[in-house]
Amino acid sequence: MSTVSLYLDVDGVVSPFGPLGRTGWGSKWHLADAGVLEVAYAKELVAELNALAEEPGVRFVWLTSWEELAPKYLCPAIGLRGEAWPVLISEGWDRSHNWWKLDALQRDLEGSGTERFVWMDDQLAYEAEALSWAGYLGPSVLCISPDPREGLQPLHLEAIRNFLDAVLP
């Protein structure tokens, strides 16, 4: 079976910076103590991510500066079932001239054999080299760079589902 890796950041993606008003789903923001800090999140987003993670052929991977803290503290705090997802770390790769997340993702792709992936990171829109590389790969990649004050929104989840429908049997 074909596999699609979904690389997930935390800050500005799952947990927005200083969110105001209501979530993109129309609900109130929820706050949780994630051990190291309080995080804001949308319960609907967590439910969507949990549902996506159960889809055949979907492999979630943590690609966040939280590193091992994401599965250890964030997941139990917000109800995200990502405790067993692989965690990519910056150690050693942050000495490169590239953005450490680009290096880590490329190494994971080589090791996992994944040919298609979704990259969700609020910083992605500002990383020209990463966007250029992803653009070169063409339709096998979906890059999502949400507004860091809003995080992932329903339209992003719809784009991910459409991408998965197009590339998975």
Helices and strands as residue ranges (DSSP letters): E 4-8, E 30-33, E 38-41, H 43-53, E 58-62, H 69-69, I 70-74, H 75-78, G 93-95, H 100-112, E 116-120, G 124-126, H 128-137, G 138-140, E 141-144, H 154-167
